[in-house]
Amino acid sequence: MVRNTSNLVSFRRRDEKPPQNEDGVSSNKACKAYNSVLELVGNTPLVKLNRLPLEHGVKCEVYAKCEFINPGGSIKDRIALAMMQDARKDGVVHDQTEFVEVTSGNTGIGIALNATLMGNKCIIVTQDKNSSEKVNTMRLLGAEFDNEINPRAHYENTGEEIVAALGSVDVLVLGAGSGGTLSGVGSKLKEVNPDCKLVAAEPDGSVMINKDGNPHPFLVEGIGGSEAPIILDKSLVDHVEVVTDKESFLMARELSKKEGLLCGGSSGAAVCAAFKAAKSLNIGHGKRVVVILPDGIRNYMSKFVSDQWMEAHRFLEPPQHTMKWWTKPVSDLNLNREYPKMTSKSTCHQVLEAMNETNVNIAVIVDDNGHYIGAVSKDSLRNRATNPTKLPGQVSEEYDFQDVVTDHLDKHVYTLADNIPEDTTIGLLSRVLDITPYVVIVTKDSNNSAFCTPSKVVTGDDVLDYIFESSKTIN
Ligand SMILES: Cc1ncc(COP(=O)(O)O)c(C=O)c1O
């Protein structure tokens, strides 16, 4: 068979010039071989946002520093590498050293990545509940929040890279967790251009920088808090933009969809703050804004990346399906199974006995006033009992069923309020049940929306039974 090769892949001839972009710059990315993945930490690309600024009515140039390109997936690879190299240089670390890091987040991943490549052991102490014992243990182990190598790594590397790529920058926008990035990059950019404005993206609910804020829990991870860490140099901050969870996650999703930047929620918060600041501070045409995107979507696949998660938190509306039952109220379901309601003083032992007596596998926990505190399932108790916390050299602890149940509540329990009409369609409930085994139906307190009283528990079986029974009458 004779093929027309012109339709197949054409190879560039040796004497042809390499492809160039409009500026005459070679568009071939530097192709290089590396000795270790650690050589890939830092030197992250700065990428101009093309669609989003226009769509949000912003005229300045916005460049994103893509820290999710780091091998561990976040900006924290930089400080992990810098801290560990520094410790090696000073002789504090040798081949037998075990690293201990107190975090469940990106710094832990950075430390683990570096440790494994340096051939060192590493222990990550995760923080699954904020008991004072755990906080004290963290302090004892030396959490990284006051390590001055953190801002220095950003001053010498992250900041320097931005200057090398863009020269003088007019505005820097970023969130603060430990404050290392803000202090390090902020100092560098202000040193190069003393008129550079630093805009802090503060999650709504955080009072780390915005002392006038109303403190309350928020979902964006990695930034914000109740107190400013020692290494956060607040004097560098010229302006604060408060960003809600909804704004942050919607912007992070837009960054993926419209700019191809698969970044996390704190990146969405920073870009949102940049657009708000461009308007409130009149940052117009010709001005150059740099926004830091600290991590990628990998950590959030079951969170804001999921439509159902966004809907469960009322950040997106559920799809408008046309099945007859979709818009029916949850009160139409046949929910006559009784789940035990236990007080917060109950032990796991008592709660399990109550579940066994009523032949169910979920219990709801309330305070002395009957207000909802949380819920616990047999499955999560089983999970804890069979996966004990164990440091190397320690014996595995037997599960203590005499522990108070509030220390063992299920982590992500979703509630829907039966006195908020749009909350209670079976359609929305079925979406939430796509990502969780059960939902607690509550009644919001009319005087104080922070309180609610639990009324029912719904599982996926209840919804299926309802659809099945309805199908019999429809057909
Ligand atoms: C996702 C994410 N965004 C932002 C930050 C803030 O960086 P920094 O700790 O340098 O303030 C962190 C820090 O942990 C983070 O994990």
The ligand as an SDF file (V2000), in Angstrom:
LIG
                    3D

 16 16  0  0  0  0  0  0  0  0999 V2000
   -2.3210   25.8240   50.0350 C   0  0  0  0  0  0  0  0  0  0  0  0
   -1.5190   26.8880   50.6820 C   0  0  0  0  0  0  0  0  0  0  0  0
   -1.6850   28.1520   50.3060 N   0  0  0  0  0  0  0  0  0  0  0  0
   -0.9720   29.1360   50.8800 C   0  0  0  0  0  0  0  0  0  0  0  0
   -0.0790   28.8990   51.8810 C   0  0  0  0  0  0  0  0  0  0  0  0
    0.6150   30.0660   52.5390 C   0  0  0  0  0  0  0  0  0  0  0  0
    1.9860   30.0840   52.4340 O   0  0  0  0  0  0  0  0  0  0  0  0
    2.8430   30.6460   53.6430 P   0  0  0  0  0  0  0  0  0  0  0  0
    2.8610   29.5690   54.6780 O   0  0  0  0  0  0  0  0  0  0  0  0
    4.1960   30.9020   53.0740 O   0  0  0  0  0  0  0  0  0  0  0  0
    2.2010   31.8740   54.1570 O   0  0  0  0  0  0  0  0  0  0  0  0
    0.0850   27.6010   52.2980 C   0  0  0  0  0  0  0  0  0  0  0  0
    0.9340   27.2930   53.4040 C   0  0  0  0  0  0  0  0  0  0  0  0
    0.8520   26.2460   54.0220 O   0  0  0  0  0  0  0  0  0  0  0  0
   -0.6420   26.5570   51.6950 C   0  0  0  0  0  0  0  0  0  0  0  0
   -0.5270   25.2670   52.0780 O   0  0  0  0  0  0  0  0  0  0  0  0
  1  2  1  0
  2  3  1  0
  2 15  2  0
  3  4  2  0
  4  5  1  0
  5  6  1  0
  5 12  2  0
  6  7  1  0
  7  8  1  0
  8  9  2  0
  8 10  1  0
  8 11  1  0
 12 13  1  0
 12 15  1  0
 13 14  2  0
 15 16  1  0
M  END
$$$$
